[in-house]
């Protein structure tokens, strides 16, 4: 594997004092509804409102002095953009983010607010990879991938590291851990940490309907791209193929992947708001959606770690969801 527990522990050391060690939350109401003890890891409370800061900081802090002068370029619909922007600001590194013109406004504004330059593109007619590559070549900048990078994976893996250690502090050995899956950076990092510390814990991913590339790839035993017919409410999970680095890890560690509909995601967002008192974005709600919809085949697990990966939802969209209009 490209990432080890030692890599994740080293990342945790770099993040100490910079990233938030998000707490574990528990709801008796949720436990009763699903018949499990659920320990919630709310990365909604992380800096920039999502887990992405972990990987971004771990990547940027390791740049050489020469690389820092040239700056960094990233492409993202929002959370990775914000993570890179803040990490760059803290480290005094110039950052440019290539973002789709239809990215949630709250994410675009936050990215600019952290001091990054933004270059918008049309996701239907332009290639963000080509745009980023051209800018990086022109400026001598380093491209920071959203998920397919060992330093990014290791940074995201600190979520799993904290989760297992916090559960153990409560006297709990987790039967399963559930997290949303896009390109696989978060899920592969979590899986690496969890499996190293708690080998019997099962790992489950969750993807939105139409973007189930990880599930199909695991079933086929090789990376398999999908061709979505429409957008999903989960803008943060719209990846069409697992990463070259992330997929081999997922293939060895993930027990199953559940697929959720937009309606199930919206219901989970309403549940998180009304019952858990948490604001969770669509993609960040995927794991909760699968749990509430009974789509997780967790076998005999009695305790479950649930990662809510982000809370950066557009206010107008969130209002529509809460009113039941989406």
Secondary structure per residue as TSV (DSSP state, phi and psi in degrees):
chain	resnum	aa	ss	phi	psi
A	1	X	-	360.0	152.4
A	2	X	-	-80.9	-15.9
A	3	X	-	-132.5	138.6
A	4	X	-	-120.0	170.2
A	5	X	H	-59.7	-37.1
A	6	X	H	-61.9	-37.8
A	7	X	H	-63.1	-41.1
A	8	X	H	-70.4	-39.9
A	9	X	H	-64.1	-38.5
A	10	X	H	-64.9	-39.6
A	11	X	H	-62.8	-40.3
A	12	X	H	-60.5	-37.1
A	13	X	H	-65.8	-39.1
A	14	X	H	-69.1	-33.1
A	15	X	H	-81.7	-14.5
A	16	X	T	-57.5	124.5
A	17	X	T	86.4	-5.9
A	18	X	T	-116.1	-44.7
A	19	X	S	-94.6	158.6
A	20	X	-	-85.7	131.8
A	21	X	-	-82.9	95.9
A	22	X	-	-65.6	144.8
A	23	X	-	-78.6	173.4
A	24	X	E	-101.0	130.2
A	25	X	E	-113.5	153.5
A	26	X	-	-140.0	139.4
A	27	X	-	-123.8	119.2
A	28	X	H	-62.2	-33.6
A	29	X	H	-66.0	-44.5
A	30	X	H	-65.9	-44.1
A	31	X	H	-56.4	-44.6
A	32	X	H	-65.4	-39.3
A	33	X	H	-64.7	-43.3
A	34	X	H	-97.1	-7.6
A	35	X	T	72.0	25.7
A	36	X	S	-137.9	160.5
A	37	X	E	-90.2	115.2
A	38	X	E	-109.3	121.9
A	39	X	E	-103.4	114.6
A	40	X	E	-93.0	128.7
A	41	X	E	-105.9	98.8
A	42	X	E	-88.2	88.7
A	43	X	G	-72.0	-0.7
A	44	X	G	-61.2	-23.5
A	45	X	G	-93.7	1.6
A	46	X	S	-73.1	161.0
A	47	X	G	-57.5	140.8
A	48	X	G	67.9	4.3
A	49	X	G	77.8	17.0
A	50	X	B	-162.0	160.0
A	51	X	T	-61.9	-18.8
A	52	X	H	-57.9	-25.7
A	53	X	H	-60.6	-33.9
A	54	X	H	-59.2	-54.5
A	55	X	H	-66.8	-39.9
A	56	X	H	-62.7	-46.8
A	57	X	H	-65.3	-42.4
A	58	X	H	-61.8	-33.6
A	59	X	H	-74.1	-49.0
A	60	X	H	-70.1	-35.6
A	61	X	T	-66.9	-17.2
A	62	X	T	-95.3	1.4
A	63	X	-	-67.5	147.1
A	64	X	-	-74.5	167.1
A	65	X	H	-59.8	-38.7
A	66	X	H	-66.0	-42.9
A	67	X	H	-64.4	-36.4
A	68	X	H	-63.5	-34.5
A	69	X	H	-63.1	-41.3
A	70	X	H	-71.5	-20.2
A	71	X	-	83.2	-174.4
A	72	X	E	-129.7	154.2
A	73	X	E	-129.1	135.5
A	74	X	E	-137.3	158.9
A	75	X	E	-127.5	134.3
A	76	X	-	-168.2	151.5
A	77	X	S	-82.8	-8.8
A	78	X	S	166.9	-59.4
A	79	X	H	-73.6	-42.3
A	80	X	H	-64.3	-37.9
A	81	X	H	-57.6	-46.9
A	82	X	H	-67.9	-39.1
A	83	X	H	-62.2	-45.6
A	84	X	H	-66.1	-42.2
A	85	X	H	-60.5	-45.7
A	86	X	H	-69.9	-43.1
A	87	X	H	-59.6	-41.9
A	88	X	H	-63.8	-41.6
A	89	X	H	-61.4	-45.4
A	90	X	H	-64.5	-31.0
A	91	X	H	-99.0	-0.4
A	92	X	T	70.0	37.0
A	93	X	-	-112.7	131.2
A	94	X	-	-63.4	140.5
A	95	X	E	-136.9	137.2
A	96	X	E	-125.2	132.3
A	97	X	E	-116.6	128.8
A	98	X	E	-92.9	115.1
A	99	X	E	-123.9	144.4
A	100	X	E	-65.7	144.0
A	101	X	T	-62.0	-23.6
A	102	X	T	-98.0	16.1
A	103	X	S	-62.8	148.6
A	104	X	-	-51.4	130.3
A	105	X	H	-58.4	-35.7
A	106	X	H	-62.2	-34.0
A	107	X	H	-76.3	-40.1
A	108	X	H	-64.7	-44.3
A	109	X	H	-63.9	-40.3
A	110	X	H	-65.4	-39.1
A	111	X	H	-60.9	-45.5
A	112	X	H	-64.7	-38.8
A	113	X	H	-62.2	-28.8
A	114	X	T	-81.4	-0.3
A	115	X	T	100.4	4.5
A	116	X	-	-85.0	152.2
A	117	X	E	-84.8	140.9
A	118	X	E	-119.1	132.5
A	119	X	E	-116.3	112.3
A	120	X	E	-83.4	151.2
A	121	X	E	-143.1	163.8
A	122	X	-	-93.1	112.7
A	123	X	T	-65.4	-17.6
A	124	X	T	-87.1	-26.3
A	125	X	T	-120.5	-12.6
A	126	X	-	-123.1	154.7
A	127	X	-	-102.7	118.0
A	128	X	H	-65.5	-33.4
A	129	X	H	-63.9	-43.4
A	130	X	H	-67.2	-40.0
A	131	X	H	-62.6	-46.8
A	132	X	H	-63.4	-41.5
A	133	X	H	-63.2	-41.0
A	134	X	H	-65.5	-42.7
A	135	X	H	-66.4	-41.6
A	136	X	H	-63.2	-41.1
A	137	X	H	-65.5	-39.8
A	138	X	H	-67.3	-39.1
A	139	X	H	-98.4	-11.0
A	140	X	T	71.7	32.2
A	141	X	-	-92.8	160.4
A	142	X	E	-95.0	129.4
A	143	X	E	-80.9	131.0
A	144	X	-	-109.5	102.7
A	145	X	-	-64.5	155.7
A	146	X	S	-74.4	-29.8
A	147	X	S	-149.6	-29.8
A	148	X	S	-89.9	65.1
A	149	X	S	-152.4	131.6
A	150	X	H	-61.3	-33.2
A	151	X	H	-71.9	-36.4
A	152	X	H	-65.0	-47.7
A	153	X	H	-59.1	-44.4
A	154	X	H	-62.8	-41.1
A	155	X	H	-62.2	-45.2
A	156	X	H	-66.1	-29.8
A	157	X	H	-63.5	-17.7
A	158	X	H	-65.0	-20.6
A	159	X	H	-61.0	-47.2
A	160	X	H	-67.3	-38.0
A	161	X	H	-59.0	-49.5
A	162	X	H	-64.0	-42.8
A	163	X	H	-58.6	-48.7
A	164	X	H	-65.7	-43.7
A	165	X	H	-67.6	-37.9
A	166	X	H	-67.4	-38.7
A	167	X	H	-65.7	-43.2
A	168	X	H	-61.3	-35.6
A	169	X	H	-64.4	-24.3
A	170	X	T	-90.2	1.1
A	171	X	T	79.5	23.4
A	172	X	-	-114.9	131.5
A	173	X	-	-103.6	117.6
A	174	X	-	-69.8	131.7
A	175	X	S	-77.7	-31.6
A	176	X	E	-153.2	156.3
A	177	X	E	-130.2	134.5
A	178	X	E	-124.1	134.0
A	179	X	E	-148.2	151.5
A	180	X	E	-64.0	154.9
A	181	X	-	-134.6	126.5
A	182	X	S	-116.1	-99.8
A	183	X	S	-78.7	-12.7
A	184	X	S	103.3	2.3
A	185	X	H	-62.1	-48.8
A	186	X	H	-66.5	-50.5
A	187	X	H	-65.3	-40.3
A	188	X	H	-69.4	-36.6
A	189	X	H	-66.8	-46.7
A	190	X	H	-60.2	-45.6
A	191	X	H	-60.9	-41.1
A	192	X	H	-61.3	-46.5
A	193	X	H	-68.3	-47.9
A	194	X	H	-63.9	-46.5
A	195	X	H	-65.2	-30.9
A	196	X	H	-71.8	-36.9
A	197	X	H	-91.8	-27.4
A	198	X	-	-144.8	77.1
A	199	X	T	-56.9	-25.8
A	200	X	T	-83.2	-10.3
A	201	X	-	-73.1	128.8
A	202	X	E	-86.2	143.2
A	203	X	E	-110.3	130.6
A	204	X	E	-127.9	136.6
A	205	X	E	-106.7	163.3
A	206	X	E	-137.4	132.1
A	207	X	E	-126.7	156.2
A	208	X	E	-79.9	151.1
A	209	X	T	-56.2	133.6
A	210	X	T	92.1	-15.2
A	211	X	-	-125.7	39.7
A	212	X	-	-90.9	45.1
A	213	X	H	-65.5	-35.2
A	214	X	H	-68.1	-44.1
A	215	X	H	-59.1	-48.0
A	216	X	H	-65.1	-36.8
A	217	X	H	-66.6	-42.1
A	218	X	H	-64.2	-38.8
A	219	X	H	-66.9	-35.7
A	220	X	H	-84.6	-19.2
A	221	X	T	79.1	12.1
A	222	X	S	-154.5	160.0
A	223	X	-	-62.2	125.0
A	224	X	-	-131.2	121.2
A	225	X	-	-83.8	153.1
A	226	X	-	-113.9	159.7
A	227	X	-	-118.4	92.5
A	228	X	-	-62.8	144.0
A	229	X	S	-94.7	-13.9
A	230	X	S	-159.2	166.8
A	231	X	-	-72.9	165.4
A	232	X	-	-122.3	156.6
A	233	X	S	-58.8	-28.3
A	234	X	-	-84.9	75.6
A	235	X	G	-59.9	-28.2
A	236	X	G	-77.0	-8.6
A	237	X	G	-116.7	23.7
A	238	X	-	-89.8	45.3
A	239	X	-	-89.5	141.6
A	240	X	S	-102.5	-4.1
A	241	X	S	-157.7	138.4
A	242	X	-	-64.0	159.4
A	243	X	-	-74.0	158.7
A	244	X	H	-65.5	-34.9
A	245	X	H	-86.3	-36.6
A	246	X	H	-74.3	-36.8
A	247	X	H	-62.2	-45.2
A	248	X	H	-58.0	-33.5
A	249	X	H	-68.4	-45.9
A	250	X	H	-62.4	-39.0
A	251	X	H	-61.1	-33.7
A	252	X	H	-88.0	-19.1
A	253	X	H	-120.2	-23.7
A	254	X	E	-89.8	129.9
A	255	X	E	-77.6	-38.6
A	256	X	E	-168.4	163.7
A	257	X	E	-129.0	128.3
A	258	X	E	-95.2	153.1
A	259	X	E	-119.6	129.6
A	260	X	E	-119.3	151.6
A	261	X	-	-89.5	164.9
A	262	X	H	-61.1	-36.7
A	263	X	H	-63.8	-40.1
A	264	X	H	-68.6	-36.0
A	265	X	H	-65.9	-44.7
A	266	X	H	-61.5	-40.3
A	267	X	H	-63.8	-38.6
A	268	X	H	-65.9	-38.7
A	269	X	H	-63.2	-40.9
A	270	X	H	-65.1	-40.8
A	271	X	H	-65.5	-43.5
A	272	X	I	-60.7	-39.9
A	273	X	I	-71.3	-47.3
A	274	X	I	-81.3	-34.4
A	275	X	I	-102.6	-48.2
A	276	X	I	-86.8	-13.2
A	277	X	-	61.1	40.8
A	278	X	-	-126.1	139.8
A	279	X	-	-93.8	115.0
A	280	X	-	-125.4	133.2
A	281	X	-	-73.2	166.4
A	282	X	T	-54.3	-53.5
A	283	X	G	-61.8	-37.0
A	284	X	G	-68.0	-18.7
A	285	X	G	-90.5	-3.4
A	286	X	H	-57.5	-44.1
A	287	X	H	-63.9	-42.1
A	288	X	H	-64.4	-38.7
A	289	X	H	-60.9	-44.3
A	290	X	H	-65.1	-38.3
A	291	X	H	-66.1	-47.5
A	292	X	H	-67.7	-31.4
A	293	X	T	-85.5	0.4
A	294	X	T	70.5	29.4
A	295	X	-	-97.9	1.2
A	296	X	-	-96.5	120.3
A	297	X	-	-93.3	79.0
A	298	X	-	-90.9	8.9
A	299	X	T	61.5	-128.7
A	300	X	T	-94.8	14.6
A	301	X	-	-61.5	137.3
A	302	X	-	-111.4	-17.7
A	303	X	E	-127.1	141.2
A	304	X	E	-138.8	133.2
A	305	X	E	-94.0	125.3
A	306	X	E	-117.6	119.0
A	307	X	E	-95.8	120.1
A	308	X	E	-98.1	105.6
A	309	X	-	-80.7	-18.3
A	310	X	B	-169.1	159.4
A	311	X	-	-129.7	21.2
A	312	X	-	-90.5	79.5
A	313	X	-	-106.7	140.8
A	314	X	-	-60.7	130.7
A	315	X	H	-57.3	-41.0
A	316	X	H	-66.7	-41.5
A	317	X	H	-64.6	-41.5
A	318	X	H	-63.0	-40.8
A	319	X	H	-62.4	-40.1
A	320	X	H	-63.8	-41.5
A	321	X	H	-63.7	-46.9
A	322	X	H	-63.9	-33.7
A	323	X	T	-79.8	-3.6
A	324	X	T	79.5	19.8
A	325	X	-	-87.8	-12.1
A	326	X	-	-126.1	360.0
